[in-house]
Amino acid sequence: MPFSDKQMFEAIESNIDVKECFTKISEACKELQSKTGCPVDDVDRFLEFTIGKWDNLR
């Protein structure tokens, strides 16, 4: 069963490591959108694409 949004935000707020990673990802998305001018939907799609692929970038 997947986590609800509420559960995810609770995990983000209660765990410093999770919160720091969430912040880094959020900042990277804002930077990508700012530097490329692409629509927010494209940034979302980019994140969807990278799911499961991030570990292959060694």
C-alpha positions in Angstrom: 0.0 0.0 0.0 1.5 3.4 -1.0 2.1 6.2 1.4 -0.5 9.0 1.5 0.7 12.6 1.0 0.1 13.2 4.7 2.4 10.3 5.6 5.1 11.5 3.3 5.0 15.0 4.7 5.1 13.6 8.2 8.2 11.6 7.3 9.8 14.6 5.7 9.2 16.7 8.8 10.2 14.1 11.3 13.5 12.8 9.7 16.3 15.3 9.0 17.9 13.1 6.3 14.6 12.8 4.5 13.9 16.5 4.8 17.4 17.4 3.5 16.9 15.1 0.4 13.5 16.5 -0.2 14.9 20.1 0.0 17.7 19.2 -2.5 15.3 17.6 -4.9 12.9 20.6 -4.7 15.8 23.1 -5.2 17.1 21.1 -8.2 13.6 21.2 -9.8 13.3 24.9 -9.2 16.8 25.4 -10.7 16.0 23.3 -13.7 12.8 25.2 -14.4 14.6 28.6 -13.9 17.5 27.8 -16.1 15.6 26.1 -18.9 12.3 28.0 -18.8 10.5 24.8 -19.3 7.0 24.4 -18.0 6.4 23.0 -14.5 4.7 20.0 -16.1 7.9 19.2 -17.9 9.9 19.2 -14.7 7.3 16.9 -13.2 7.6 14.6 -16.2 11.4 14.7 -15.9 11.1 13.5 -12.3 8.7 10.7 -13.4 11.3 9.7 -16.0 14.1 9.6 -13.5 12.3 7.3 -11.0 14.2 4.0 -11.0 17.0 5.4 -13.1 18.9 7.5 -10.6 20.9 4.4 -9.4 22.2 3.7 -12.9 24.2 7.0 -13.1 27.3 5.7 -11.5 
